[in-house]
Amino acid sequence: MPDTPVRTAAPVRGAGAVLPAAPDLLCAALVEARSPRVPELSPYAPERPFPWNAPVTAGEPGAVIDLDRVLRLSLAAPVGTPGRLRPVPSAGALHPVRAHLLLGQGCSLPPGRYAHDPRTHRAHLRGPAPDGVRPGALVVLTVAASRTIAHYGHRAWPLLLLDTGHAAAALALAGATRADVLVSLDADGSLLSAAAGLPDAPDWQNIWPGTEPELPLAAVLLTPPGGPSDIDPPLRAWAALPRASAPTPQPGADTTPPCELAAARHLLHHIAEAPGRPGGTWHPASRPGEVTDRALETRRSAPPDDLKRPPGKELLARILATARSVRPDGPDWTVAVGGATPALYAATPGRPGLGVRAVGDARPTLAHWAAGQQWIATSGAVLLAHGCPDDASHATVRSSHLVAGYAAGAAQAHATALGLRSRPIGSWQQADLGAAFGDTPGRDWIVHGLVLGAPPTAADSPVTTEATPATPPTASAAPAAPSGEEERP
Ligand SMILES: Cc1cc2nc3c(=O)[nH]c(=O)nc-3n(C[C@H](O)[C@H](O)[C@H](O)COP(=O)(O)O)c2cc1C
C-alpha cells in the first residue's frame, strides 16, 4: 500500500451519476450490483430441508483430521439451535455455502464423498473414494444461491462470493491447529464440481431435475501435519470417479428459476471458469496466535449499539495486519476510524502500525455507500477491502471478493479473540474509494467491510490518545447477541 500524503476524505458522488457503459455481462453485473437501484422486496425464503439424506456414517474417534471438531468450529449450527447462527457469519444469516467432504485415510470418517448438513452437523455418505487417494480431507465449498438471490436480488452475487470466502476462512482457522491446511480460491469450477461428484452447473437441472444447483467456488485441503508439501491436491483423482449420489428432489427447488436467479447462476459459473489453470493455486493457512477454539465458537456479529467505541490503534493495526497477510492476493485494505480525530489509515510499508491516508470523517460517506446503514456513521472503526476495478477480469472479480471474505473472516476471528466487537458489511453502492481520494474513478471500489468496536467496558484507549499503548482485553470476552433482524442492504 503506497504511503500517500494526508488528504481530506471527499464527499460521496451523486447517487444519480451516469453509470458507465457495460462491455460484457460481468461488467454489467458489477455496475448493477454497485448501483443505487434497490432490490425489489420479495417474501422471505425459508430454508429447505437438506437434500442429501443417505445414511450417516459413525465417526472414528482419535483420527488425525477430526472433522467433527473442524466443522463444529466452523460451519455447523450449534446443537439444539435453529441453525441461523453458526461459527461462520453470513449475509442475512442465510448461509448459502455447502461443504462437500472428499475424504482419504486419516480422517474421523471412513474414506468417501460426503455432504455435510450444517443444521444437524451430520455427514451423509454420497460415494466411495478413489483407490490410493492421499490421506486427508478435501472440502469443496459450493453455494446454493436461491435464498440469497431472493433476499438481495441483483446485489446478491458478490455476497455469495464473500460468504464463500468467510466459510473457507472458518474451515481453515478451525483446521489449522492440528492439520496442515491449504486453501484454493481459484480452482476451475467444473473441476471442483466433478471432484465433488456434482454435475457442472449448466447441466445440473437436466441431470438432477427438481433439485437446487450448487456452484463450486473454493476448496480447502486438510492433511496430517508434517506430510510432503509438494503433492498436488487430489482434485483430478476425485474428478475421475463417476458422479456421486443425487440429492432428493423437493417441491419448489426450482425447475424454472426466476430470471435474476438464472442470471446470477450463469454469472457465478462463468466467474469460476479457470481452464488455463484448472487445479488452482493453493496457499497455506495458519491461525493468529491469540485465536482459540472458544473464540471461533463464540464469534458473533455485534449489534450496532455495541460498535460505537473506536478500538485502540494498536489493536486496529493488528487486525489490519491480519487482513492483509492471510493471503498473498486480493484487495487492498484501509481502516476508517471515528473518535475525536477521525481519519483513514493504511498499513505503513515495511513496519508495523498505521499510516494516515486521509484526515476527516469518512464514516457518514461509508454509511451512505453501505446501502444507507446509518449506524455505520457512528461506529468505532470500519476495516475496508477495496480494489476490483470496473473492467476487472472474471478471475480478479472472483479473487477480490473471495479473498475479501476470507481475510475479513480471519480478521473477525482475530478481533473476537482480542475482545473486540465486529460486524461484516457486504453491500456497497457507488463506493468508489479511489475516486473519493481524487484518483481515477472506477479503479478502486469497496468490496467488503468489517465494522470494529471496542467493548464498552474494555480498558484499551481510543485511537485519539496516540501516546497510550492499547491493552488487549481477555480473549474470552463473550460478544453480545445479535439483534435478530435480517439486514436488507
Ligand atoms: C458477506 C457478509 C455481509 C454482511 N453484510 C452485513 C450488512 O451489510 N449489515 C449488517 O448489519 N450485517 C451484515 N452481515 C452480518 C450478518 O447479518 C450476520 O453474519 C448474520 O446475521 C449472522 O449473525 P452472526 O454473524 O452473529 O452469526 C454480513 C455478513 C456477511 C458474512
PDBQT file of the ligand as one rigid body, heavy atoms in Angstrom, charges set to zero:
ROOT
HETATM    1  C1  LIG A 501     -20.704 -11.289   3.489  1.00  0.00    +0.000 C 
HETATM    2  C2  LIG A 501     -21.465 -10.704   4.659  1.00  0.00    +0.000 A 
HETATM    3  C3  LIG A 501     -22.114  -9.486   4.508  1.00  0.00    +0.000 A 
HETATM    4  C4  LIG A 501     -22.804  -8.939   5.595  1.00  0.00    +0.000 A 
HETATM    5  N1  LIG A 501     -23.389  -7.710   5.449  1.00  0.00    +0.000 NA
HETATM    6  C5  LIG A 501     -23.997  -7.137   6.514  1.00  0.00    +0.000 A 
HETATM    7  C6  LIG A 501     -24.520  -5.820   6.403  1.00  0.00    +0.000 A 
HETATM    8  O1  LIG A 501     -24.424  -5.183   5.359  1.00  0.00    +0.000 OA
HETATM    9  N2  LIG A 501     -25.112  -5.285   7.506  1.00  0.00    +0.000 N 
HETATM   10  C7  LIG A 501     -25.211  -5.953   8.693  1.00  0.00    +0.000 A 
HETATM   11  O2  LIG A 501     -25.760  -5.416   9.657  1.00  0.00    +0.000 OA
HETATM   12  N3  LIG A 501     -24.710  -7.211   8.824  1.00  0.00    +0.000 NA
HETATM   13  C8  LIG A 501     -24.097  -7.818   7.765  1.00  0.00    +0.000 A 
HETATM   14  N4  LIG A 501     -23.548  -9.057   7.888  1.00  0.00    +0.000 N 
HETATM   15  C9  LIG A 501     -23.638  -9.773   9.178  1.00  0.00    +0.000 C 
HETATM   16  C10 LIG A 501     -24.751 -10.812   9.131  1.00  0.00    +0.000 C 
HETATM   17  O3  LIG A 501     -26.001 -10.197   9.274  1.00  0.00    +0.000 OA
HETATM   18  C11 LIG A 501     -24.522 -11.846  10.248  1.00  0.00    +0.000 C 
HETATM   19  O4  LIG A 501     -23.365 -12.571   9.959  1.00  0.00    +0.000 OA
HETATM   20  C12 LIG A 501     -25.700 -12.773  10.367  1.00  0.00    +0.000 C 
HETATM   21  O5  LIG A 501     -26.852 -12.108  10.819  1.00  0.00    +0.000 OA
HETATM   22  C13 LIG A 501     -25.395 -13.917  11.319  1.00  0.00    +0.000 C 
HETATM   23  O6  LIG A 501     -25.033 -13.425  12.588  1.00  0.00    +0.000 OA
HETATM   24  P1  LIG A 501     -23.634 -13.786  13.240  1.00  0.00    +0.000 P 
HETATM   25  O7  LIG A 501     -22.564 -13.193  12.384  1.00  0.00    +0.000 OA
HETATM   26  O8  LIG A 501     -23.709 -13.223  14.626  1.00  0.00    +0.000 OA
HETATM   27  O9  LIG A 501     -23.517 -15.282  13.232  1.00  0.00    +0.000 OA
HETATM   28  C14 LIG A 501     -22.866  -9.637   6.836  1.00  0.00    +0.000 A 
HETATM   29  C15 LIG A 501     -22.214 -10.860   6.967  1.00  0.00    +0.000 A 
HETATM   30  C16 LIG A 501     -21.501 -11.383   5.893  1.00  0.00    +0.000 A 
HETATM   31  C17 LIG A 501     -20.755 -12.682   6.058  1.00  0.00    +0.000 C 
ENDROOT
TORSDOF 0
